[in-house]
């Protein structure tokens, strides 16, 4: 196979490997990497709706709803219904969720360090540019 025929497959395999690596690091905290993405987003932009979370993370609305429910049951987030419009429900990270993000942060740094092992700064920058181009082309 030519490189252009296998690039998408290789990127998919890389995604699976990275997700498994992240899952292993987060397992002791009883949280999935996808759930952690929601918490990190709420750290930056607290009070989003589930639809906004789905848009920002480019995830299916149904999966986001399921993950938000799970995070709420674990006490990592709080859903708040607007008193003026009961259809509007904002999602907020709880103190417990903030603490979890702080505890997980060093593990994420380890994963990033592992993934970039043996790369020069120039290679990291080039890789970042290439990945951004691929992302843009896929959109």
C-alpha positions in Angstrom: 0.0 0.0 0.0 1.1 3.5 -0.7 1.5 6.0 2.2 -1.5 8.1 1.1 -3.7 4.9 1.2 -2.6 4.0 4.8 -2.4 7.5 6.4 -6.0 7.5 7.7 -5.6 3.9 9.0 -2.3 4.8 10.8 -3.9 7.9 12.4 -6.8 5.8 13.6 -4.4 3.2 15.1 -2.5 6.0 16.7 -5.7 7.4 18.2 -6.5 4.0 19.6 -3.1 3.6 21.2 -3.1 7.1 22.7 -6.7 6.6 24.0 -5.6 3.3 25.6 -2.6 4.9 27.2 -4.7 7.7 28.6 -7.3 5.2 29.8 -4.6 3.3 31.7 -3.4 6.5 33.4 -7.0 7.6 34.4 -8.2 4.2 35.5 -7.3 4.8 39.1 -9.5 7.9 39.1 -12.5 6.0 37.6 -12.8 8.4 34.7 -12.6 7.8 31.0 -10.4 10.0 28.7 -13.5 11.3 27.0 -15.1 12.3 30.3 -11.9 14.1 31.2 -12.1 16.1 28.0 -15.5 17.5 29.2 -14.0 18.4 32.6 -11.0 20.2 30.9 -13.4 22.1 28.7 -15.5 23.2 31.7 -12.3 24.3 33.4 -11.8 26.8 30.5 -15.4 27.6 29.8 -17.7 26.7 32.7 -21.4 26.8 32.3 -21.7 25.4 28.8 -24.8 23.5 27.7 -24.6 19.9 26.7 -25.1 20.9 23.1 -22.2 23.4 23.3 -20.0 20.7 24.9 -20.8 18.4 22.0 -20.0 21.1 19.5 -16.7 22.1 21.1 -15.5 18.5 21.4 -17.0 17.4 18.1 -18.8 14.5 19.9 -22.2 13.0 19.4 -24.9 14.7 21.5 -26.2 11.4 22.8 -22.7 10.3 24.0 -22.1 13.7 25.6 -25.4 13.4 27.5 -24.4 10.0 28.7 -21.0 11.2 29.9 -22.4 14.3 31.6 -24.9 12.1 33.5 -22.0 9.8 34.6 -19.9 12.8 35.6 -22.8 14.2 37.6 -23.4 10.9 39.4 -19.7 10.9 40.4 -20.0 14.4 41.7 -17.5 15.9 39.1 -20.0 18.3 37.6 -23.3 20.0 38.5 -26.2 20.7 36.1 -28.1 23.9 36.7 -31.5 24.6 35.2 -32.2 28.3 34.3 -35.0 29.7 36.5 -36.3 31.8 33.5 -36.1 29.0 30.9 -36.3 25.4 32.2 -35.1 24.1 28.8 -31.7 25.8 29.3 -29.4 23.6 31.5 -25.8 24.7 32.0 -23.1 22.3 33.1 -20.6 23.4 35.7 -17.5 21.7 37.0 -17.6 21.0 40.8 -14.8 21.4 43.3 -14.4 17.6 43.2 -14.0 17.8 39.4 -11.4 20.6 39.7 -9.4 18.5 42.2 -9.6 15.5 39.9 -8.2 17.6 37.0 -5.3 18.7 39.1 -4.5 15.1 40.1 -4.7 13.8 36.6 -2.6 16.7 35.1 0.8 15.1 35.9 -0.2 11.8 34.2 -1.2 13.7 31.1 2.1 15.4 31.1 3.8 11.9 31.3 1.8 10.7 28.3 2.7 13.8 26.2 6.4 13.4 27.2 6.3 9.7 26.2 4.7 10.6 22.9 7.3 13.2 22.1 10.3 11.2 23.3 13.2 11.5 20.9 11.7 14.4 19.0 13.5 17.7 18.6 11.7 21.0 19.1 11.7 21.5 15.3 10.2 18.0 14.8 7.5 18.8 17.3 6.6 22.0 15.6 6.6 20.4 12.2 4.4 17.6 13.4 2.0 20.1 15.0 1.7 22.0 11.7 1.2 18.8 9.7 -1.5 17.6 12.1 -3.3 20.9 11.9 -3.3 20.8 8.1 -4.7 17.2 8.1 -7.4 18.3 10.6 -8.3 21.3 8.4 -8.4 19.1 5.3 -10.7 16.6 7.0 -13.1 19.3 8.0 
